[in-house]
Amino acid sequence: MVDDPRAVMPDLPQLLRNLRKMGPEFNKALRQGNIDVAQFVVRAATSKASGNQEVQVARGLSARKDRIPKIAMKNLIYKSASRPNARRSQAARAKLLDVFFGAEFGGGKYGRGNPTTRQTRRGRLVRKGGGYTTQFKPHKGRQGYFLYPTIRDNQANILRLYSANIEDVRRRFNRGSL
């Protein structure tokens, strides 16, 4: 399978430019239909997630309206079992996005002796860090554990659903029922 979406749909930028010319009603209907495509990926990724970190992060994934299927992360607090957020300051509370990349791609790539850096600006925390990443599953490079494998494994289905959505909206647009 291919990691680059441009290799799967090489004419996507031109297609999006052409679809933009179809008018606001067409694009609104297209955005609404693409939520179903993104929701398909979110459901599949959520079912593939295993372990507390992955399950919490997968529950934070949500489908968003866009002309291409879009998945976003909800801005929710991560519930840590080892270091609960109640004991942390407001700035140091972990969000799901803070844990996403470790849960998806793993951690501990450089071993126990190389902590991530903690950056501050004028005494304010800019980026969380200052710890080790060995609390995650082993680092897998670009492979991923639940979201990216789901996307790669379902490329044909995602492309079929996306194409069917475009065709359905085009048909409704031609009939004047948008």
C-alpha positions in Angstrom: 0.0 0.0 0.0 1.0 3.6 -0.6 1.5 6.1 2.1 1.2 9.2 -0.1 -2.4 10.2 -0.9 -1.3 11.9 -4.1 -0.2 8.5 -5.4 -3.7 7.0 -4.8 -5.6 10.0 -6.3 -3.0 11.9 -8.3 -5.7 14.3 -9.8 -7.1 15.3 -6.4 -5.9 18.9 -6.4 -7.4 19.5 -9.8 -10.6 17.7 -8.8 -10.9 20.0 -5.8 -10.4 23.1 -8.0 -13.1 21.9 -10.4 -15.5 21.1 -7.5 -15.0 24.6 -6.1 -16.4 26.0 -9.3 -19.6 24.0 -8.9 -21.0 26.5 -6.4 -21.7 26.7 -2.7 -24.7 24.3 -2.7 -22.7 21.5 -4.3 -19.7 22.0 -2.0 -22.0 22.1 1.1 -23.6 18.8 0.1 -20.2 17.3 -0.7 -18.9 18.3 2.8 -21.9 16.8 4.5 -21.5 13.5 2.6 -17.8 13.3 3.4 -18.6 13.1 7.1 -19.8 9.6 6.4 -16.6 8.6 4.8 -14.5 10.0 7.6 -16.9 8.4 10.2 -16.2 5.0 8.5 -12.5 5.5 9.1 -13.0 6.7 12.7 -15.2 3.6 13.5 -12.7 1.2 12.0 -9.7 2.9 13.8 -11.6 2.8 17.1 -12.3 -0.9 16.7 -8.6 -1.6 15.9 -7.4 0.3 19.0 -6.2 -1.8 21.9 -4.9 -0.8 25.2 -6.0 2.1 27.4 -4.0 4.8 25.6 -5.1 3.8 22.1 -8.7 3.4 23.1 -8.9 6.8 24.8 -7.2 8.5 21.8 -9.4 6.7 19.3 -12.5 7.9 21.2 -11.2 11.4 20.7 -11.2 11.1 16.9 -14.1 12.8 15.1 -15.2 13.3 11.6 -15.3 16.9 10.3 -17.0 18.6 7.3 -14.6 19.2 4.4 -14.4 18.6 0.7 -12.2 15.7 1.5 -12.8 13.3 4.4 -11.3 14.9 7.4 -10.6 13.5 10.9 -9.8 15.8 13.8 -8.9 15.2 17.5 -11.3 16.5 20.1 -9.8 18.8 22.7 -10.4 16.4 25.7 -8.3 15.7 28.8 -6.4 12.4 28.8 -7.1 10.3 31.8 -3.8 9.0 32.9 -3.7 5.9 35.2 -0.2 6.4 36.4 -0.3 10.2 37.0 -3.8 11.6 37.2 -4.5 15.1 35.9 -6.1 16.1 39.2 -2.5 16.3 40.7 -1.3 18.4 37.8 -1.5 22.2 37.2 -3.9 23.4 34.6 -1.1 24.0 32.1 0.4 20.5 32.6 -2.8 18.5 32.2 -2.4 16.1 29.4 -4.8 16.4 26.4 -5.6 13.6 24.0 -3.5 15.3 21.3 -0.5 15.2 23.6 -0.7 11.4 23.8 -1.9 10.8 20.2 1.5 10.4 18.5 2.9 8.2 21.2 -0.1 6.0 21.2 -0.2 5.8 17.4 3.5 5.5 16.6 5.0 4.3 19.8 7.8 5.7 22.0 11.1 4.9 23.5 12.9 5.1 20.2 16.1 6.5 21.8 15.9 4.5 25.0 15.4 5.4 28.6 18.4 7.8 28.7 17.1 10.5 26.4 14.3 12.6 27.8 12.2 14.9 25.6 12.9 18.6 26.2 10.7 20.9 28.2 10.6 24.4 26.6 9.5 27.5 28.5 9.0 31.1 27.4 9.3 33.7 30.1 8.4 31.2 32.7 5.3 29.8 30.8 5.2 26.3 29.5 5.3 26.3 25.7 5.5 22.6 25.0 4.8 19.8 27.4 7.7 17.4 27.8 10.6 16.8 30.0 9.9 13.1 30.4 10.6 9.9 28.7 8.5 8.3 26.0 8.9 4.7 27.2 5.3 4.7 28.6 4.1 4.0 25.0 4.4 0.8 23.0 7.6 0.3 21.1 8.4 2.8 18.4 7.1 1.6 14.9 8.4 4.4 12.7 5.8 5.5 10.2 3.7 2.3 10.5 1.4 3.3 13.4 -0.7 1.1 15.6 -4.4 1.8 14.9 -5.2 4.9 12.7 -2.7 4.8 9.9 -2.9 1.0 9.5 -6.7 1.4 9.3 -6.4 4.0 6.6 -3.8 1.9 4.6 -5.9 -1.3 4.9 -9.1 0.4 3.8 -7.7 2.6 1.0 -9.9 1.0 -1.6 -13.1 1.3 0.5 -12.3 4.9 1.4 -11.7 5.8 -2.2 -14.9 4.0 -3.3 -17.0 5.8 -0.6 -15.5 9.1 -1.5 -16.1 8.6 -5.2 -19.6 7.4 -4.6 -20.3 10.5 -2.5 -19.1 12.8 -5.3 -21.2 10.9 -7.8 -24.3 11.1 -5.6 -23.9 14.8 -5.0 -23.3 15.4 -8.8 -26.4 13.4 -9.6 -28.5 15.4 -7.1 -27.0 18.6 -8.4 -27.9 17.8 -12.0 -31.5 17.0 -11.0 -31.7 20.3 -9.2 -32.5 18.7 -5.8 -29.7 20.3 -3.8 
